[in-house]
């Protein structure tokens, strides 16, 4: 269930974004910065359509996009997980008991938080936050 993401800036403000799943599925978008969160969201929706749980889908897509970060998935803790930047305080936490996601950019608190169901909604702000980490 691993995803790889490649972003190429073709010209100023014009991007090509490719999301590839290990089974050969792929999503490609071309356009402004807005295509990045849209394509990450599309990858999440593909995982959900394939029957992956919300918790696992969000973990694999998040860690795939932030591939230089570290991730820990806790199956025994109701699917809770953490993806964190080893060089800073930035992190994303999912509490499997409450089905709640939290993005931390700095020590001042969460820059985004919400229930996991929100990830299926069109234009969910989680993916925009994720794309700017």
Residue pairs with C-beta under 8 A, 6 or more apart in sequence:
1 21
1 22
1 47
1 52
1 56
1 57
1 60
2 21
2 22
2 60
2 64
3 19
3 20
3 21
3 22
3 43
3 60
3 61
3 64
3 65
4 19
4 20
4 22
4 64
4 67
5 17
5 18
5 19
5 20
5 39
5 40
5 43
5 64
5 65
5 67
6 17
6 18
6 20
7 15
7 16
7 17
7 18
7 36
8 15
8 16
8 17
9 15
10 16
10 30
13 32
13 33
14 30
14 31
14 32
15 29
15 30
15 31
15 32
15 33
15 35
15 36
16 28
16 29
16 30
17 28
17 29
17 30
17 35
17 36
17 39
18 26
18 27
18 28
19 26
19 27
19 28
19 39
19 40
19 42
19 43
19 64
20 26
21 43
21 46
25 46
27 39
27 42
27 43
27 46
28 39
29 35
29 36
29 38
29 39
29 42
33 131
36 131
37 127
37 128
37 130
37 131
38 127
40 61
40 65
40 127
40 130
40 131
41 119
41 122
41 124
41 127
43 61
43 64
44 57
44 58
44 61
44 119
44 120
44 127
45 120
47 56
47 57
47 60
47 61
48 54
48 57
48 120
52 60
53 79
54 99
54 116
54 117
54 119
55 78
55 79
55 80
55 81
55 94
55 96
55 99
55 116
56 73
56 79
58 81
58 94
58 101
58 116
58 119
59 71
59 73
59 79
59 81
59 83
59 94
62 71
62 83
62 92
62 130
63 69
63 71
63 83
65 130
65 131
66 83
66 85
66 92
66 130
66 133
68 85
69 83
69 84
69 85
69 86
70 83
70 84
70 86
71 81
71 82
71 83
71 84
72 81
72 82
73 79
73 81
74 80
74 81
74 96
77 96
77 97
78 96
78 97
79 94
79 96
80 93
80 94
80 95
80 96
80 97
81 93
81 94
81 96
82 91
82 92
82 93
82 94
83 91
83 92
84 90
84 91
84 92
85 91
85 133
89 104
89 105
89 106
89 107
90 104
90 105
90 106
90 133
91 103
91 104
92 101
92 102
92 103
92 104
92 130
93 101
93 102
93 104
94 100
94 101
94 102
94 116
95 101
95 102
99 115
99 116
99 117
100 113
100 114
100 115
100 116
101 112
101 113
101 114
101 115
101 116
101 119
101 126
102 110
102 112
102 113
103 110
103 111
103 112
103 113
103 126
103 129
103 130
103 133
104 110
104 111
105 111
105 133
111 129
112 125
112 126
112 129
114 124
114 125
114 126
118 124
118 126
119 126
119 127
